Amino acid sequence: MGRDLSALFDPKSVAVVGASDDPAKYGHAVAAQALRAPDCRPVHLVNRRGGTVLGRTTATSLAGIGEPVELVVISVPGPGFEAAVDDALACGARAIVGITAGFAETGPLGLARQQAIADRVRAAGAVLVGPNCLGIADNTTELYLASRPAASPC
């Protein structure tokens, strides 16, 4: 029997950790894409400094959202990724997409850190895409969590 991937491709709710108003950052592009289909699911933007991103008020942490989030996209620098994964799992995330670098591609120590993260995610019963991915997109569920717009299916 295969794993249930509905939290990854058709989540009930999404949070973008590392959402940014800086167009040079992936957190800006991913947040903008996540907001393309606001009627499909709640989209929460998280920026540790607070304020607004793309005109929307941000939470300063996942816990600050105040409700469960099924899919968490983490777009933060490598040193903050592990803590963000732990926060996502603590908040009940069933799927995590990691848009960051500095793990397996850096050598044995980075590989060990990446494997430890994957083991924690798996032990929590969640799924992980990344690190070192550029996001995901699914036109059939109007889920756009990548740095570039997905092409129309038509």
ZALUMPA-287064 format. One record per residue (C-alpha): residue number from 1; x, y, z. Coordinates in Angstrom, 1 decimal, m for minus. Example, Ala and Ser with C-alpha at 12.3 -4.5 7.8 and 13.67 -1.06 7.14 Angstrom:
<site vomi="1" u="12.3" v="m4.5" w="7.8"/>
<site vomi="2" u="13.7" v="m1.1" w="7.1"/>
This chain:
<site vomi="1" u="0.0" v="0.0" w="0.0"/>
<site vomi="2" u="1.4" v="3.4" w="m1.0"/>
<site vomi="3" u="1.7" v="6.5" w="1.2"/>
<site vomi="4" u="m1.0" v="9.1" w="1.4"/>
<site vomi="5" u="0.4" v="12.1" w="m0.4"/>
<site vomi="6" u="m2.8" v="14.3" w="m0.3"/>
<site vomi="7" u="m1.2" v="16.6" w="2.3"/>
<site vomi="8" u="1.6" v="17.3" w="m0.3"/>
<site vomi="9" u="m0.5" v="17.7" w="m3.4"/>
<site vomi="10" u="m4.0" v="18.8" w="m2.2"/>
<site vomi="11" u="m3.4" v="20.1" w="1.4"/>
<site vomi="12" u="m6.2" v="21.6" w="3.4"/>
<site vomi="13" u="m4.0" v="24.5" w="4.4"/>
<site vomi="14" u="m0.5" v="25.9" w="3.5"/>
<site vomi="15" u="2.1" v="28.0" w="5.3"/>
<site vomi="16" u="5.1" v="29.6" w="3.7"/>
<site vomi="17" u="7.9" v="30.0" w="6.3"/>
<site vomi="18" u="10.4" v="32.6" w="5.1"/>
<site vomi="19" u="7.8" v="34.6" w="3.2"/>
<site vomi="20" u="9.4" v="37.9" w="2.1"/>
<site vomi="21" u="8.6" v="41.2" w="0.3"/>
<site vomi="22" u="12.1" v="41.1" w="m1.2"/>
<site vomi="23" u="11.7" v="40.0" w="m4.9"/>
<site vomi="24" u="15.2" v="38.6" w="m4.9"/>
<site vomi="25" u="14.3" v="35.9" w="m2.3"/>
<site vomi="26" u="12.7" v="32.6" w="m3.0"/>
<site vomi="27" u="10.3" v="33.3" w="m0.1"/>
<site vomi="28" u="8.8" v="36.2" w="m2.1"/>
<site vomi="29" u="8.3" v="34.1" w="m5.2"/>
<site vomi="30" u="6.8" v="31.1" w="m3.4"/>
<site vomi="31" u="4.5" v="33.3" w="m1.3"/>
<site vomi="32" u="3.3" v="35.1" w="m4.5"/>
<site vomi="33" u="2.6" v="31.7" w="m6.2"/>
<site vomi="34" u="0.9" v="30.3" w="m3.1"/>
<site vomi="35" u="m1.5" v="33.2" w="m3.2"/>
<site vomi="36" u="m2.6" v="32.5" w="m6.8"/>
<site vomi="37" u="m5.5" v="30.3" w="m5.7"/>
<site vomi="38" u="m6.7" v="31.9" w="m2.4"/>
<site vomi="39" u="m10.2" v="30.3" w="m2.7"/>
<site vomi="40" u="m8.8" v="26.7" w="m2.7"/>
<site vomi="41" u="m7.3" v="26.7" w="0.8"/>
<site vomi="42" u="m6.0" v="29.0" w="3.6"/>
<site vomi="43" u="m2.5" v="30.3" w="2.9"/>
<site vomi="44" u="m0.5" v="31.6" w="5.8"/>
<site vomi="45" u="2.6" v="33.6" w="5.4"/>
<site vomi="46" u="5.3" v="33.4" w="8.1"/>
<site vomi="47" u="8.1" v="35.9" w="8.6"/>
<site vomi="48" u="10.0" v="36.0" w="11.8"/>
<site vomi="49" u="10.1" v="39.8" w="11.8"/>
<site vomi="50" u="6.3" v="40.0" w="11.3"/>
<site vomi="51" u="4.8" v="42.8" w="9.4"/>
<site vomi="52" u="3.3" v="42.3" w="6.0"/>
<site vomi="53" u="4.3" v="40.4" w="2.9"/>
<site vomi="54" u="2.5" v="41.0" w="m0.4"/>
<site vomi="55" u="0.0" v="43.1" w="1.5"/>
<site vomi="56" u="m0.9" v="40.3" w="3.9"/>
<site vomi="57" u="m0.2" v="40.3" w="7.6"/>
<site vomi="58" u="2.4" v="37.6" w="8.5"/>
<site vomi="59" u="2.7" v="35.4" w="11.6"/>
<site vomi="60" u="6.1" v="35.5" w="13.3"/>
<site vomi="61" u="6.0" v="31.7" w="13.8"/>
<site vomi="62" u="4.0" v="28.7" w="12.8"/>
<site vomi="63" u="2.7" v="28.5" w="16.3"/>
<site vomi="64" u="1.5" v="32.1" w="15.9"/>
<site vomi="65" u="m0.9" v="31.0" w="13.1"/>
<site vomi="66" u="m3.2" v="29.6" w="15.8"/>
<site vomi="67" u="m4.5" v="26.7" w="13.7"/>
<site vomi="68" u="m3.1" v="23.5" w="12.2"/>
<site vomi="69" u="m1.3" v="23.7" w="8.9"/>
<site vomi="70" u="m1.1" v="20.6" w="6.7"/>
<site vomi="71" u="1.7" v="21.6" w="4.3"/>
<site vomi="72" u="4.6" v="23.8" w="5.3"/>
<site vomi="73" u="6.9" v="25.3" w="2.7"/>
<site vomi="74" u="10.2" v="26.3" w="4.3"/>
<site vomi="75" u="12.2" v="28.9" w="2.4"/>
<site vomi="76" u="14.9" v="29.9" w="4.8"/>
<site vomi="77" u="18.8" v="29.7" w="4.7"/>
<site vomi="78" u="20.3" v="26.3" w="5.6"/>
<site vomi="79" u="21.2" v="27.1" w="9.2"/>
<site vomi="80" u="17.6" v="27.8" w="10.1"/>
<site vomi="81" u="16.1" v="24.9" w="8.2"/>
<site vomi="82" u="16.3" v="22.2" w="10.9"/>
<site vomi="83" u="14.6" v="24.4" w="13.5"/>
<site vomi="84" u="11.9" v="25.3" w="11.0"/>
<site vomi="85" u="11.3" v="21.6" w="10.3"/>
<site vomi="86" u="11.0" v="20.9" w="14.0"/>
<site vomi="87" u="8.5" v="23.7" w="14.3"/>
<site vomi="88" u="6.4" v="22.4" w="11.4"/>
<site vomi="89" u="6.3" v="18.9" w="12.9"/>
<site vomi="90" u="5.4" v="20.3" w="16.4"/>
<site vomi="91" u="2.5" v="22.2" w="14.8"/>
<site vomi="92" u="1.2" v="19.0" w="13.1"/>
<site vomi="93" u="2.4" v="19.4" w="9.5"/>
<site vomi="94" u="1.8" v="16.3" w="7.5"/>
<site vomi="95" u="4.0" v="17.5" w="4.6"/>
<site vomi="96" u="7.1" v="19.8" w="4.3"/>
<site vomi="97" u="8.7" v="21.2" w="1.2"/>
<site vomi="98" u="12.3" v="22.4" w="1.8"/>
<site vomi="99" u="13.6" v="25.2" w="m0.4"/>
<site vomi="100" u="17.1" v="25.6" w="0.9"/>
<site vomi="101" u="20.6" v="24.3" w="0.4"/>
<site vomi="102" u="23.6" v="23.4" w="2.4"/>
<site vomi="103" u="23.0" v="19.7" w="3.1"/>
<site vomi="104" u="23.9" v="16.5" w="1.2"/>
<site vomi="105" u="25.6" v="18.5" w="m1.6"/>
<site vomi="106" u="28.2" v="19.9" w="0.9"/>
<site vomi="107" u="29.7" v="16.5" w="1.9"/>
<site vomi="108" u="29.4" v="13.8" w="4.6"/>
<site vomi="109" u="28.4" v="16.2" w="7.4"/>
<site vomi="110" u="25.7" v="17.8" w="5.3"/>
<site vomi="111" u="24.5" v="14.4" w="4.2"/>
<site vomi="112" u="24.2" v="13.3" w="7.9"/>
<site vomi="113" u="22.3" v="16.4" w="8.8"/>
<site vomi="114" u="19.9" v="15.9" w="5.8"/>
<site vomi="115" u="19.4" v="12.2" w="6.8"/>
<site vomi="116" u="18.7" v="13.1" w="10.4"/>
<site vomi="117" u="16.0" v="15.6" w="9.2"/>
<site vomi="118" u="14.4" v="13.1" w="6.9"/>
<site vomi="119" u="14.4" v="10.5" w="9.7"/>
<site vomi="120" u="12.6" v="12.9" w="12.1"/>
<site vomi="121" u="10.0" v="13.8" w="9.4"/>
<site vomi="122" u="9.4" v="10.1" w="8.6"/>
<site vomi="123" u="9.1" v="9.2" w="12.3"/>
<site vomi="124" u="6.5" v="11.9" w="12.7"/>
<site vomi="125" u="4.5" v="10.3" w="9.9"/>
<site vomi="126" u="5.0" v="13.3" w="7.6"/>
<site vomi="127" u="6.5" v="13.5" w="4.1"/>
<site vomi="128" u="9.4" v="15.7" w="2.9"/>
<site vomi="129" u="10.3" v="17.1" w="m0.5"/>
<site vomi="130" u="13.8" v="18.6" w="m0.4"/>
<site vomi="131" u="15.9" v="20.2" w="0.8"/>
<site vomi="132" u="17.4" v="21.5" w="m2.5"/>
<site vomi="133" u="14.1" v="21.6" w="m4.4"/>
<site vomi="134" u="12.5" v="24.6" w="m6.0"/>
<site vomi="135" u="9.0" v="23.9" w="m4.8"/>
<site vomi="136" u="6.1" v="21.9" w="m6.2"/>
<site vomi="137" u="3.1" v="22.7" w="m8.3"/>
<site vomi="138" u="m0.1" v="20.8" w="m9.2"/>
<site vomi="139" u="m2.5" v="22.4" w="m11.7"/>
<site vomi="140" u="m5.2" v="19.9" w="m10.9"/>
<site vomi="141" u="m5.5" v="21.1" w="m7.3"/>
<site vomi="142" u="m4.4" v="24.7" w="m8.0"/>
<site vomi="143" u="m1.4" v="24.2" w="m5.7"/>
<site vomi="144" u="1.4" v="26.6" w="m6.7"/>
<site vomi="145" u="4.4" v="26.5" w="m4.4"/>
<site vomi="146" u="7.3" v="27.1" w="m6.8"/>
<site vomi="147" u="9.4" v="30.0" w="m7.6"/>
<site vomi="148" u="8.0" v="30.3" w="m11.2"/>
<site vomi="149" u="4.4" v="30.1" w="m12.4"/>
<site vomi="150" u="3.2" v="26.7" w="m13.5"/>
<site vomi="151" u="2.1" v="26.4" w="m17.1"/>
<site vomi="152" u="m1.6" v="26.0" w="m17.8"/>
<site vomi="153" u="m2.7" v="22.4" w="m18.3"/>
<site vomi="154" u="m4.5" v="23.4" w="m21.5"/>
